């Protein structure tokens, strides 16, 4: 799989997410106005929709994004405490 394949798979997942968002939000009781819930929705779609041969690369990318997200959250918390 090439990087273009990966990008296309992610783009397809995001488009599918936009189409089925309300159904998923209802099932998982998510509020997409909350960043954490919107993030859960993104991960749910990314894992569900990415083709099998791209899933390992996708999971590594998602882990990278999650750790970046956590790091940003920790920085915000630290700044709020100062």
HTML snippet that shows the backbone in 3Dmol.js (N, CA, C, O; Angstrom):
<script src="https://3Dmol.org/build/3Dmol-min.js"></script>
<div id="view" style="width:600px;height:400px;position:relative"></div>
<script>
const pdb = `
ATOM      1  N   UNK A   1       0.829  -1.206   0.000  1.00  0.00           N
ATOM      2  CA  UNK A   1       0.000   0.000   0.000  1.00  0.00           C
ATOM      3  C   UNK A   1       0.868   1.263   0.000  1.00  0.00           C
ATOM      4  O   UNK A   1       1.878   1.348   0.699  1.00  0.00           O
ATOM      5  N   UNK A   2       0.451   2.212  -0.786  1.00  0.00           N
ATOM      6  CA  UNK A   2       1.192   3.472  -0.860  1.00  0.00           C
ATOM      7  C   UNK A   2       0.570   4.496   0.083  1.00  0.00           C
ATOM      8  O   UNK A   2      -0.503   4.279   0.646  1.00  0.00           O
ATOM      9  N   UNK A   3       1.265   5.607   0.239  1.00  0.00           N
ATOM     10  CA  UNK A   3       0.730   6.685   1.074  1.00  0.00           C
ATOM     11  C   UNK A   3      -0.578   7.213   0.480  1.00  0.00           C
ATOM     12  O   UNK A   3      -1.494   7.589   1.211  1.00  0.00           O
ATOM     13  N   UNK A   4      -0.655   7.236  -0.847  1.00  0.00           N
ATOM     14  CA  UNK A   4      -1.888   7.698  -1.509  1.00  0.00           C
ATOM     15  C   UNK A   4      -3.056   6.768  -1.177  1.00  0.00           C
ATOM     16  O   UNK A   4      -4.178   7.231  -0.970  1.00  0.00           O
ATOM     17  N   UNK A   5      -2.794   5.445  -1.125  1.00  0.00           N
ATOM     18  CA  UNK A   5      -3.845   4.487  -0.743  1.00  0.00           C
ATOM     19  C   UNK A   5      -4.345   4.798   0.663  1.00  0.00           C
ATOM     20  O   UNK A   5      -5.547   4.806   0.929  1.00  0.00           O
ATOM     21  N   UNK A   6      -3.394   5.052   1.553  1.00  0.00           N
ATOM     22  CA  UNK A   6      -3.737   5.338   2.940  1.00  0.00           C
ATOM     23  C   UNK A   6      -4.563   6.616   3.037  1.00  0.00           C
ATOM     24  O   UNK A   6      -5.582   6.657   3.726  1.00  0.00           O
ATOM     25  N   UNK A   7      -4.113   7.659   2.340  1.00  0.00           N
ATOM     26  CA  UNK A   7      -4.836   8.938   2.368  1.00  0.00           C
ATOM     27  C   UNK A   7      -6.241   8.786   1.796  1.00  0.00           C
ATOM     28  O   UNK A   7      -7.195   9.356   2.325  1.00  0.00           O
ATOM     29  N   UNK A   8      -6.367   8.017   0.718  1.00  0.00           N
ATOM     30  CA  UNK A   8      -7.685   7.794   0.109  1.00  0.00           C
ATOM     31  C   UNK A   8      -8.596   7.046   1.078  1.00  0.00           C
ATOM     32  O   UNK A   8      -9.781   7.363   1.188  1.00  0.00           O
ATOM     33  N   UNK A   9      -8.047   6.055   1.780  1.00  0.00           N
ATOM     34  CA  UNK A   9      -8.849   5.285   2.737  1.00  0.00           C
ATOM     35  C   UNK A   9      -9.328   6.174   3.877  1.00  0.00           C
ATOM     36  O   UNK A   9     -10.477   6.077   4.309  1.00  0.00           O
ATOM     37  N   UNK A  10      -8.438   7.046   4.366  1.00  0.00           N
ATOM     38  CA  UNK A  10      -8.821   7.953   5.448  1.00  0.00           C
ATOM     39  C   UNK A  10      -9.879   8.935   4.952  1.00  0.00           C
ATOM     40  O   UNK A  10     -10.853   9.212   5.653  1.00  0.00           O
ATOM     41  N   UNK A  11      -9.686   9.461   3.741  1.00  0.00           N
ATOM     42  CA  UNK A  11     -10.660  10.401   3.170  1.00  0.00           C
ATOM     43  C   UNK A  11     -12.028   9.728   3.038  1.00  0.00           C
ATOM     44  O   UNK A  11     -13.051  10.323   3.377  1.00  0.00           O
ATOM     45  N   UNK A  12     -12.044   8.485   2.543  1.00  0.00           N
ATOM     46  CA  UNK A  12     -13.304   7.741   2.422  1.00  0.00           C
ATOM     47  C   UNK A  12     -13.955   7.555   3.787  1.00  0.00           C
ATOM     48  O   UNK A  12     -15.171   7.685   3.926  1.00  0.00           O
ATOM     49  N   UNK A  13     -13.136   7.249   4.796  1.00  0.00           N
ATOM     50  CA  UNK A  13     -13.669   7.054   6.143  1.00  0.00           C
ATOM     51  C   UNK A  13     -14.295   8.341   6.660  1.00  0.00           C
ATOM     52  O   UNK A  13     -15.358   8.315   7.282  1.00  0.00           O
ATOM     53  N   UNK A  14     -13.635   9.468   6.402  1.00  0.00           N
ATOM     54  CA  UNK A  14     -14.161  10.756   6.867  1.00  0.00           C
ATOM     55  C   UNK A  14     -15.473  11.090   6.155  1.00  0.00           C
ATOM     56  O   UNK A  14     -16.413  11.581   6.779  1.00  0.00           O
ATOM     57  N   UNK A  15     -15.533  10.823   4.845  1.00  0.00           N
ATOM     58  CA  UNK A  15     -16.771  11.083   4.096  1.00  0.00           C
ATOM     59  C   UNK A  15     -17.906  10.192   4.592  1.00  0.00           C
ATOM     60  O   UNK A  15     -19.040  10.645   4.747  1.00  0.00           O
ATOM     61  N   UNK A  16     -17.592   8.925   4.839  1.00  0.00           N
ATOM     62  CA  UNK A  16     -18.594   7.998   5.373  1.00  0.00           C
ATOM     63  C   UNK A  16     -19.044   8.466   6.755  1.00  0.00           C
ATOM     64  O   UNK A  16     -20.220   8.371   7.106  1.00  0.00           O
ATOM     65  N   UNK A  17     -18.096   8.968   7.523  1.00  0.00           N
ATOM     66  CA  UNK A  17     -18.392   9.491   8.856  1.00  0.00           C
ATOM     67  C   UNK A  17     -19.419  10.610   8.758  1.00  0.00           C
ATOM     68  O   UNK A  17     -20.381  10.645   9.525  1.00  0.00           O
ATOM     69  N   UNK A  18     -19.218  11.515   7.823  1.00  0.00           N
ATOM     70  CA  UNK A  18     -20.148  12.634   7.656  1.00  0.00           C
ATOM     71  C   UNK A  18     -21.541  12.120   7.297  1.00  0.00           C
ATOM     72  O   UNK A  18     -22.546  12.653   7.766  1.00  0.00           O
ATOM     73  N   UNK A  19     -21.592  11.082   6.464  1.00  0.00           N
ATOM     74  CA  UNK A  19     -22.892  10.538   6.049  1.00  0.00           C
ATOM     75  C   UNK A  19     -23.621   9.823   7.182  1.00  0.00           C
ATOM     76  O   UNK A  19     -24.844   9.924   7.288  1.00  0.00           O
ATOM     77  N   UNK A  20     -22.886   9.101   8.032  1.00  0.00           N
ATOM     78  CA  UNK A  20     -23.535   8.266   9.045  1.00  0.00           C
ATOM     79  C   UNK A  20     -23.397   8.801  10.462  1.00  0.00           C
ATOM     80  O   UNK A  20     -23.703   8.098  11.425  1.00  0.00           O
ATOM     81  N   UNK A  21     -22.942  10.035  10.594  1.00  0.00           N
ATOM     82  CA  UNK A  21     -22.636  10.613  11.906  1.00  0.00           C
ATOM     83  C   UNK A  21     -23.800  10.511  12.895  1.00  0.00           C
ATOM     84  O   UNK A  21     -23.603  10.077  14.031  1.00  0.00           O
ATOM     85  N   UNK A  22     -24.996  10.899  12.486  1.00  0.00           N
ATOM     86  CA  UNK A  22     -26.123  10.935  13.418  1.00  0.00           C
ATOM     87  C   UNK A  22     -26.429   9.556  13.992  1.00  0.00           C
ATOM     88  O   UNK A  22     -26.690   9.412  15.186  1.00  0.00           O
ATOM     89  N   UNK A  23     -26.395   8.542  13.122  1.00  0.00           N
ATOM     90  CA  UNK A  23     -26.664   7.176  13.561  1.00  0.00           C
ATOM     91  C   UNK A  23     -25.637   6.726  14.602  1.00  0.00           C
ATOM     92  O   UNK A  23     -25.994   6.173  15.642  1.00  0.00           O
ATOM     93  N   UNK A  24     -24.369   6.968  14.309  1.00  0.00           N
ATOM     94  CA  UNK A  24     -23.297   6.553  15.221  1.00  0.00           C
ATOM     95  C   UNK A  24     -23.396   7.316  16.543  1.00  0.00           C
ATOM     96  O   UNK A  24     -23.245   6.734  17.617  1.00  0.00           O
ATOM     97  N   UNK A  25     -23.649   8.612  16.453  1.00  0.00           N
ATOM     98  CA  UNK A  25     -23.745   9.426  17.670  1.00  0.00           C
ATOM     99  C   UNK A  25     -24.865   8.922  18.567  1.00  0.00           C
ATOM    100  O   UNK A  25     -24.725   8.867  19.788  1.00  0.00           O
ATOM    101  N   UNK A  26     -25.968   8.558  17.947  1.00  0.00           N
ATOM    102  CA  UNK A  26     -27.101   8.056  18.720  1.00  0.00           C
ATOM    103  C   UNK A  26     -26.742   6.733  19.392  1.00  0.00           C
ATOM    104  O   UNK A  26     -27.001   6.538  20.579  1.00  0.00           O
ATOM    105  N   UNK A  27     -26.140   5.823  18.613  1.00  0.00           N
ATOM    106  CA  UNK A  27     -25.782   4.509  19.160  1.00  0.00           C
ATOM    107  C   UNK A  27     -24.755   4.611  20.282  1.00  0.00           C
ATOM    108  O   UNK A  27     -24.868   3.918  21.293  1.00  0.00           O
ATOM    109  N   UNK A  28     -23.761   5.467  20.110  1.00  0.00           N
ATOM    110  CA  UNK A  28     -22.689   5.572  21.106  1.00  0.00           C
ATOM    111  C   UNK A  28     -22.934   6.713  22.089  1.00  0.00           C
ATOM    112  O   UNK A  28     -22.110   6.968  22.967  1.00  0.00           O
ATOM    113  N   UNK A  29     -24.059   7.393  21.942  1.00  0.00           N
ATOM    114  CA  UNK A  29     -24.418   8.534  22.793  1.00  0.00           C
ATOM    115  C   UNK A  29     -23.285   9.565  22.829  1.00  0.00           C
ATOM    116  O   UNK A  29     -22.802   9.954  23.893  1.00  0.00           O
ATOM    117  N   UNK A  30     -22.883   9.987  21.639  1.00  0.00           N
ATOM    118  CA  UNK A  30     -21.803  10.971  21.520  1.00  0.00           C
ATOM    119  C   UNK A  30     -22.380  12.351  21.234  1.00  0.00           C
ATOM    120  O   UNK A  30     -23.422  12.492  20.594  1.00  0.00           O
ATOM    121  N   UNK A  31     -21.684  13.351  21.719  1.00  0.00           N
ATOM    122  CA  UNK A  31     -22.029  14.742  21.426  1.00  0.00           C
ATOM    123  C   UNK A  31     -20.849  15.329  20.657  1.00  0.00           C
ATOM    124  O   UNK A  31     -19.822  15.654  21.252  1.00  0.00           O
ATOM    125  N   UNK A  32     -20.989  15.468  19.332  1.00  0.00           N
ATOM    126  CA  UNK A  32     -19.845  15.893  18.522  1.00  0.00           C
ATOM    127  C   UNK A  32     -19.430  17.341  18.757  1.00  0.00           C
ATOM    128  O   UNK A  32     -18.423  17.787  18.207  1.00  0.00           O
ATOM    129  N   UNK A  33     -20.193  18.085  19.569  1.00  0.00           N
ATOM    130  CA  UNK A  33     -19.723  19.429  19.906  1.00  0.00           C
ATOM    131  C   UNK A  33     -18.629  19.357  20.968  1.00  0.00           C
ATOM    132  O   UNK A  33     -17.927  20.339  21.212  1.00  0.00           O
ATOM    133  N   UNK A  34     -18.486  18.180  21.603  1.00  0.00           N
ATOM    134  CA  UNK A  34     -17.419  17.989  22.588  1.00  0.00           C
ATOM    135  C   UNK A  34     -16.227  17.364  21.875  1.00  0.00           C
ATOM    136  O   UNK A  34     -16.377  16.328  21.227  1.00  0.00           O
ATOM    137  N   UNK A  35     -15.045  17.970  21.979  1.00  0.00           N
ATOM    138  CA  UNK A  35     -13.882  17.458  21.250  1.00  0.00           C
ATOM    139  C   UNK A  35     -13.601  15.981  21.503  1.00  0.00           C
ATOM    140  O   UNK A  35     -13.287  15.248  20.565  1.00  0.00           O
ATOM    141  N   UNK A  36     -13.709  15.528  22.754  1.00  0.00           N
ATOM    142  CA  UNK A  36     -13.417  14.119  23.045  1.00  0.00           C
ATOM    143  C   UNK A  36     -14.372  13.191  22.310  1.00  0.00           C
ATOM    144  O   UNK A  36     -13.952  12.166  21.772  1.00  0.00           O
ATOM    145  N   UNK A  37     -15.652  13.543  22.284  1.00  0.00           N
ATOM    146  CA  UNK A  37     -16.638  12.702  21.608  1.00  0.00           C
ATOM    147  C   UNK A  37     -16.417  12.701  20.102  1.00  0.00           C
ATOM    148  O   UNK A  37     -16.534  11.661  19.454  1.00  0.00           O
ATOM    149  N   UNK A  38     -16.099  13.859  19.548  1.00  0.00           N
ATOM    150  CA  UNK A  38     -15.833  13.940  18.114  1.00  0.00           C
ATOM    151  C   UNK A  38     -14.615  13.083  17.767  1.00  0.00           C
ATOM    152  O   UNK A  38     -14.577  12.447  16.714  1.00  0.00           O
ATOM    153  N   UNK A  39     -13.640  13.071  18.644  1.00  0.00           N
ATOM    154  CA  UNK A  39     -12.425  12.290  18.437  1.00  0.00           C
ATOM    155  C   UNK A  39     -12.737  10.791  18.464  1.00  0.00           C
ATOM    156  O   UNK A  39     -12.221  10.033  17.642  1.00  0.00           O
ATOM    157  N   UNK A  40     -13.581  10.366  19.408  1.00  0.00           N
ATOM    158  CA  UNK A  40     -14.005   8.961  19.482  1.00  0.00           C
ATOM    159  C   UNK A  40     -14.687   8.569  18.175  1.00  0.00           C
ATOM    160  O   UNK A  40     -14.428   7.495  17.631  1.00  0.00           O
ATOM    161  N   UNK A  41     -15.552   9.433  17.677  1.00  0.00           N
ATOM    162  CA  UNK A  41     -16.259   9.164  16.423  1.00  0.00           C
ATOM    163  C   UNK A  41     -15.265   8.994  15.275  1.00  0.00           C
ATOM    164  O   UNK A  41     -15.416   8.087  14.456  1.00  0.00           O
ATOM    165  N   UNK A  42     -14.267   9.845  15.211  1.00  0.00           N
ATOM    166  CA  UNK A  42     -13.245   9.763  14.165  1.00  0.00           C
ATOM    167  C   UNK A  42     -12.516   8.423  14.225  1.00  0.00           C
ATOM    168  O   UNK A  42     -12.339   7.766  13.199  1.00  0.00           O
ATOM    169  N   UNK A  43     -12.095   8.017  15.418  1.00  0.00           N
ATOM    170  CA  UNK A  43     -11.360   6.754  15.567  1.00  0.00           C
ATOM    171  C   UNK A  43     -12.252   5.578  15.187  1.00  0.00           C
ATOM    172  O   UNK A  43     -11.811   4.657  14.499  1.00  0.00           O
ATOM    173  N   UNK A  44     -13.491   5.606  15.631  1.00  0.00           N
ATOM    174  CA  UNK A  44     -14.451   4.545  15.311  1.00  0.00           C
ATOM    175  C   UNK A  44     -14.536   4.351  13.803  1.00  0.00           C
ATOM    176  O   UNK A  44     -14.458   3.224  13.315  1.00  0.00           O
ATOM    177  N   UNK A  45     -14.695   5.426  13.078  1.00  0.00           N
ATOM    178  CA  UNK A  45     -14.794   5.330  11.617  1.00  0.00           C
ATOM    179  C   UNK A  45     -13.494   4.916  10.971  1.00  0.00           C
ATOM    180  O   UNK A  45     -13.477   4.097  10.052  1.00  0.00           O
ATOM    181  N   UNK A  46     -12.410   5.480  11.452  1.00  0.00           N
ATOM    182  CA  UNK A  46     -11.116   5.151  10.852  1.00  0.00           C
ATOM    183  C   UNK A  46     -10.873   3.649  10.930  1.00  0.00           C
ATOM    184  O   UNK A  46     -10.454   3.034   9.950  1.00  0.00           O
ATOM    185  N   UNK A  47     -11.134   3.062  12.086  1.00  0.00           N
ATOM    186  CA  UNK A  47     -10.875   1.631  12.241  1.00  0.00           C
ATOM    187  C   UNK A  47     -11.888   0.783  11.483  1.00  0.00           C
ATOM    188  O   UNK A  47     -11.540  -0.269  10.948  1.00  0.00           O
ATOM    189  N   UNK A  48     -13.132   1.232  11.434  1.00  0.00           N
ATOM    190  CA  UNK A  48     -14.175   0.428  10.789  1.00  0.00           C
ATOM    191  C   UNK A  48     -14.053   0.435   9.268  1.00  0.00           C
ATOM    192  O   UNK A  48     -14.357  -0.568   8.621  1.00  0.00           O
ATOM    193  N   UNK A  49     -13.618   1.541   8.697  1.00  0.00           N
ATOM    194  CA  UNK A  49     -13.707   1.712   7.249  1.00  0.00           C
ATOM    195  C   UNK A  49     -12.413   1.487   6.479  1.00  0.00           C
ATOM    196  O   UNK A  49     -12.449   1.303   5.262  1.00  0.00           O
ATOM    197  N   UNK A  50     -11.287   1.496   7.152  1.00  0.00           N
ATOM    198  CA  UNK A  50     -10.022   1.356   6.427  1.00  0.00           C
ATOM    199  C   UNK A  50      -9.828  -0.099   5.994  1.00  0.00           C
ATOM    200  O   UNK A  50      -9.993  -1.008   6.807  1.00  0.00           O
ATOM    201  N   UNK A  51      -9.483  -0.327   4.739  1.00  0.00           N
ATOM    202  CA  UNK A  51      -9.311  -1.695   4.234  1.00  0.00           C
ATOM    203  C   UNK A  51      -8.280  -2.482   5.047  1.00  0.00           C
ATOM    204  O   UNK A  51      -7.322  -1.922   5.579  1.00  0.00           O
ATOM    205  N   UNK A  52      -8.505  -3.793   5.124  1.00  0.00           N
ATOM    206  CA  UNK A  52      -7.682  -4.671   5.954  1.00  0.00           C
ATOM    207  C   UNK A  52      -6.184  -4.496   5.690  1.00  0.00           C
ATOM    208  O   UNK A  52      -5.392  -4.431   6.630  1.00  0.00           O
ATOM    209  N   UNK A  53      -5.794  -4.421   4.417  1.00  0.00           N
ATOM    210  CA  UNK A  53      -4.361  -4.348   4.112  1.00  0.00           C
ATOM    211  C   UNK A  53      -3.730  -3.021   4.534  1.00  0.00           C
ATOM    212  O   UNK A  53      -2.507  -2.881   4.513  1.00  0.00           O
ATOM    213  N   UNK A  54      -4.559  -2.048   4.915  1.00  0.00           N
ATOM    214  CA  UNK A  54      -4.027  -0.756   5.369  1.00  0.00           C
ATOM    215  C   UNK A  54      -4.197  -0.558   6.876  1.00  0.00           C
ATOM    216  O   UNK A  54      -3.770   0.460   7.421  1.00  0.00           O
ATOM    217  N   UNK A  55      -4.823  -1.533   7.551  1.00  0.00           N
ATOM    218  CA  UNK A  55      -5.183  -1.294   8.949  1.00  0.00           C
ATOM    219  C   UNK A  55      -3.993  -1.124   9.880  1.00  0.00           C
ATOM    220  O   UNK A  55      -4.048  -0.318  10.808  1.00  0.00           O
ATOM    221  N   UNK A  56      -2.918  -1.870   9.646  1.00  0.00           N
ATOM    222  CA  UNK A  56      -1.759  -1.734  10.541  1.00  0.00           C
ATOM    223  C   UNK A  56      -1.206  -0.307  10.461  1.00  0.00           C
ATOM    224  O   UNK A  56      -0.943   0.322  11.486  1.00  0.00           O
ATOM    225  N   UNK A  57      -1.037   0.190   9.250  1.00  0.00           N
ATOM    226  CA  UNK A  57      -0.541   1.561   9.070  1.00  0.00           C
ATOM    227  C   UNK A  57      -1.519   2.560   9.690  1.00  0.00           C
ATOM    228  O   UNK A  57      -1.107   3.541  10.310  1.00  0.00           O
ATOM    229  N   UNK A  58      -2.809   2.303   9.517  1.00  0.00           N
ATOM    230  CA  UNK A  58      -3.827   3.205  10.061  1.00  0.00           C
ATOM    231  C   UNK A  58      -3.763   3.231  11.583  1.00  0.00           C
ATOM    232  O   UNK A  58      -3.843   4.297  12.194  1.00  0.00           O
ATOM    233  N   UNK A  59      -3.615   2.045  12.199  1.00  0.00           N
ATOM    234  CA  UNK A  59      -3.566   1.998  13.662  1.00  0.00           C
ATOM    235  C   UNK A  59      -2.348   2.749  14.185  1.00  0.00           C
ATOM    236  O   UNK A  59      -2.430   3.444  15.198  1.00  0.00           O
ATOM    237  N   UNK A  60      -1.216   2.607  13.493  1.00  0.00           N
ATOM    238  CA  UNK A  60      -0.017   3.342  13.909  1.00  0.00           C
ATOM    239  C   UNK A  60      -0.249   4.849  13.807  1.00  0.00           C
ATOM    240  O   UNK A  60       0.156   5.607  14.687  1.00  0.00           O
ATOM    241  N   UNK A  61      -0.905   5.274  12.728  1.00  0.00           N
ATOM    242  CA  UNK A  61      -1.199   6.702  12.548  1.00  0.00           C
ATOM    243  C   UNK A  61      -2.167   7.186  13.624  1.00  0.00           C
ATOM    244  O   UNK A  61      -1.990   8.274  14.173  1.00  0.00           O
ATOM    245  N   UNK A  62      -3.182   6.390  13.925  1.00  0.00           N
ATOM    246  CA  UNK A  62      -4.157   6.771  14.954  1.00  0.00           C
ATOM    247  C   UNK A  62      -3.463   6.874  16.315  1.00  0.00           C
ATOM    248  O   UNK A  62      -3.717   7.809  17.073  1.00  0.00           O
ATOM    249  N   UNK A  63      -2.586   5.910  16.622  1.00  0.00           N
ATOM    250  CA  UNK A  63      -1.844   5.979  17.885  1.00  0.00           C
ATOM    251  C   UNK A  63      -1.000   7.247  17.953  1.00  0.00           C
ATOM    252  O   UNK A  63      -0.903   7.882  19.003  1.00  0.00           O
ATOM    253  N   UNK A  64      -0.389   7.610  16.822  1.00  0.00           N
ATOM    254  CA  UNK A  64       0.420   8.834  16.777  1.00  0.00           C
ATOM    255  C   UNK A  64      -0.459  10.056  17.067  1.00  0.00           C
ATOM    256  O   UNK A  64      -0.083  10.936  17.842  1.00  0.00           O
ATOM    257  N   UNK A  65      -1.627  10.094  16.436  1.00  0.00           N
ATOM    258  CA  UNK A  65      -2.542  11.225  16.627  1.00  0.00           C
ATOM    259  C   UNK A  65      -3.057  11.260  18.065  1.00  0.00           C
ATOM    260  O   UNK A  65      -3.150  12.329  18.670  1.00  0.00           O
ATOM    261  N   UNK A  66      -3.391  10.079  18.614  1.00  0.00           N
ATOM    262  CA  UNK A  66      -3.893  10.017  19.989  1.00  0.00           C
ATOM    263  C   UNK A  66      -2.841  10.533  20.962  1.00  0.00           C
ATOM    264  O   UNK A  66      -3.156  11.312  21.861  1.00  0.00           O
ATOM    265  N   UNK A  67      -1.580  10.098  20.786  1.00  0.00           N
ATOM    266  CA  UNK A  67      -0.563  10.562  21.735  1.00  0.00           C
ATOM    267  C   UNK A  67      -0.322  12.059  21.599  1.00  0.00           C
ATOM    268  O   UNK A  67      -0.049  12.741  22.587  1.00  0.00           O
ATOM    269  N   UNK A  68      -0.423  12.570  20.378  1.00  0.00           N
ATOM    270  CA  UNK A  68      -0.291  14.014  20.171  1.00  0.00           C
ATOM    271  C   UNK A  68      -1.453  14.741  20.862  1.00  0.00           C
ATOM    272  O   UNK A  68      -1.254  15.771  21.505  1.00  0.00           O
ATOM    273  N   UNK A  69      -2.655  14.199  20.723  1.00  0.00           N
ATOM    274  CA  UNK A  69      -3.861  14.757  21.329  1.00  0.00           C
ATOM    275  C   UNK A  69      -3.723  14.780  22.856  1.00  0.00           C
ATOM    276  O   UNK A  69      -4.048  15.776  23.502  1.00  0.00           O
ATOM    277  N   UNK A  70      -3.238  13.670  23.422  1.00  0.00           N
ATOM    278  CA  UNK A  70      -3.048  13.577  24.872  1.00  0.00           C
ATOM    279  C   UNK A  70      -2.018  14.605  25.335  1.00  0.00           C
ATOM    280  O   UNK A  70      -2.210  15.270  26.353  1.00  0.00           O
ATOM    281  N   UNK A  71      -0.923  14.732  24.582  1.00  0.00           N
ATOM    282  CA  UNK A  71       0.136  15.681  24.935  1.00  0.00           C
ATOM    283  C   UNK A  71      -0.412  17.116  24.938  1.00  0.00           C
ATOM    284  O   UNK A  71      -0.111  17.898  25.840  1.00  0.00           O
ATOM    285  N   UNK A  72      -1.209  17.450  23.930  1.00  0.00           N
ATOM    286  CA  UNK A  72      -1.806  18.794  23.856  1.00  0.00           C
ATOM    287  C   UNK A  72      -2.726  19.016  25.057  1.00  0.00           C
ATOM    288  O   UNK A  72      -2.702  20.080  25.676  1.00  0.00           O
ATOM    289  N   UNK A  73      -3.537  18.003  25.381  1.00  0.00           N
ATOM    290  CA  UNK A  73      -4.434  18.093  26.539  1.00  0.00           C
ATOM    291  C   UNK A  73      -3.668  18.340  27.830  1.00  0.00           C
ATOM    292  O   UNK A  73      -4.081  19.143  28.666  1.00  0.00           O
ATOM    293  N   UNK A  74      -2.535  17.632  27.984  1.00  0.00           N
ATOM    294  CA  UNK A  74      -1.716  17.814  29.189  1.00  0.00           C
ATOM    295  C   UNK A  74      -1.129  19.221  29.241  1.00  0.00           C
ATOM    296  O   UNK A  74      -1.053  19.827  30.310  1.00  0.00           O
ATOM    297  N   UNK A  75      -0.714  19.742  28.084  1.00  0.00           N
ATOM    298  CA  UNK A  75      -0.175  21.107  28.040  1.00  0.00           C
ATOM    299  C   UNK A  75      -1.253  22.123  28.415  1.00  0.00           C
ATOM    300  O   UNK A  75      -0.986  23.068  29.158  1.00  0.00           O
ATOM    301  N   UNK A  76      -2.474  21.928  27.899  1.00  0.00           N
ATOM    302  CA  UNK A  76      -3.579  22.840  28.229  1.00  0.00           C
ATOM    303  C   UNK A  76      -3.858  22.822  29.727  1.00  0.00           C
ATOM    304  O   UNK A  76      -4.060  23.864  30.350  1.00  0.00           O
ATOM    305  N   UNK A  77      -3.866  21.610  30.294  1.00  0.00           N
ATOM    306  CA  UNK A  77      -4.135  21.477  31.721  1.00  0.00           C
ATOM    307  C   UNK A  77      -3.060  22.203  32.529  1.00  0.00           C
ATOM    308  O   UNK A  77      -3.357  22.913  33.489  1.00  0.00           O
ATOM    309  N   UNK A  78      -1.802  22.010  32.117  1.00  0.00           N
ATOM    310  CA  UNK A  78      -0.682  22.649  32.810  1.00  0.00           C
ATOM    311  C   UNK A  78      -0.808  24.175  32.733  1.00  0.00           C
ATOM    312  O   UNK A  78      -0.598  24.869  33.728  1.00  0.00           O
ATOM    313  N   UNK A  79      -1.150  24.688  31.555  1.00  0.00           N
ATOM    314  CA  UNK A  79      -1.285  26.144  31.389  1.00  0.00           C
ATOM    315  C   UNK A  79      -2.442  26.675  32.230  1.00  0.00           C
ATOM    316  O   UNK A  79      -2.353  27.769  32.787  1.00  0.00           O
ATOM    317  N   UNK A  80      -3.523  25.909  32.323  1.00  0.00           N
ATOM    318  CA  UNK A  80      -4.681  26.337  33.105  1.00  0.00           C
ATOM    319  C   UNK A  80      -4.341  26.411  34.592  1.00  0.00           C
ATOM    320  O   UNK A  80      -4.861  27.258  35.318  1.00  0.00           O
ATOM    321  N   UNK A  81      -3.462  25.513  35.032  1.00  0.00           N
ATOM    322  CA  UNK A  81      -3.086  25.490  36.446  1.00  0.00           C
ATOM    323  C   UNK A  81      -2.139  26.626  36.810  1.00  0.00           C
ATOM    324  O   UNK A  81      -2.078  27.037  37.969  1.00  0.00           O
ATOM    325  N   UNK A  82      -1.393  27.139  35.819  1.00  0.00           N
ATOM    326  CA  UNK A  82      -0.401  28.196  36.099  1.00  0.00           C
ATOM    327  C   UNK A  82      -1.040  29.549  36.314  1.00  0.00           C
ATOM    328  O   UNK A  82      -0.340  30.531  36.558  1.00  0.00           O
TER     329      UNK A  82
END
`;
const viewer = $3Dmol.createViewer("view");
viewer.addModel(pdb, "pdb");
viewer.setStyle({}, {cartoon: {color: "spectrum"}});
viewer.zoomTo();
viewer.render();
</script>
